[in-house]
Amino acid sequence: MILMSSNQWKCDLNVPAWEARGEDCSAEARVDGLARAYRQIAPDVLGIQEASVRMNELLMQRMTAFAHGGETARYALITGGDTPILYRSDRLLLIESGFFRYSEDVPGFDGSFNNSGTKSYAYGVFEEEGGRRFAVMTTHLWWKSSNPASADYQAHSDEARAFQIRQALGRLEEVSREHACPGFLMGDLNAVMDSPCLRSAAEMGWVDAHDLATGRRDETRGHHPCGPAGYRRVEKGAFSEAIDHILVKTGSPVVIGDYLRIDEPWFDCISDHYPLYLTFEFA
């Protein structure tokens, strides 16, 4: 099985800085690059963040069916606000799905922690041909910094992410128990490994699949400058700086193989996040 996580950069229209350099960052201009990345790997389940209705429409025009590895890969969409899921309907049966938008409020802390309702999770429970099931949740957590020196500072942002990840993992654990199956949480957590968010996940028994990989393992940061001001290729950085993650609960009956990213230069103008993917087998 192959699972992939991809923050697409929610930007439907071109912007002045890109127009000035003779380039286009609209959904129509970038969707072919996203589809190229997804088709290259053809994941069984693709968890997306920062999706728009327009991007979903354009993407499904390119992903509904295509030739891959001597067969026809067919995809279906689980709608979920900014965090939808695509899955291979030719290989998997969808058993259950759900969507949840995080509240703007975090108990005990002042402030709003969900910009324009974009922070949410969606999940699906899938059954493969042999009857074995697994659950996948995609999420995007609050984005601002708890560092007062940051231009994006907002007090209690770390606490907000920790609260949201506990909500998401709590629901994923319920779903996994109901279906007696392993679960995976993936997405843009806006948090590095040494953070309250990931420490909260670890306290609940969840670890980054990076640390469980038995095959090839990407050790890079996984994100780079790409936004309204333009884009540029920079040093790949270290995994300690990564904010995109795929988590699995300790003791889950799965074996993680590869843990990799698509970080080729042609993708630099598509999104500020390189798609992250892993392979796994049932133990």
TABELQUI-V499647 format. One record per helix or strand of 2 or more residues. SS is the DSSP state (hx for helix, st for strand). FROM is the first residue (numbers start at 1). TO is the last residue. If there is no record, write none. Layout:
ss=SS from=FROM to=TO
ss=SS from=FROM to=TO
This chain:
ss=st from=2 to=7
ss=hx from=16 to=20
ss=hx from=27 to=41
ss=st from=45 to=49
ss=hx from=53 to=63
ss=st from=65 to=68
ss=st from=71 to=78
ss=st from=85 to=88
ss=st from=93 to=101
ss=hx from=115 to=117
ss=st from=120 to=127
ss=st from=133 to=140
ss=hx from=157 to=179
ss=st from=182 to=188
ss=hx from=196 to=203
ss=st from=206 to=208
ss=hx from=209 to=212
ss=st from=226 to=227
ss=st from=230 to=231
ss=hx from=239 to=241
ss=st from=244 to=249
ss=st from=254 to=261
ss=hx from=265 to=267
ss=st from=276 to=282
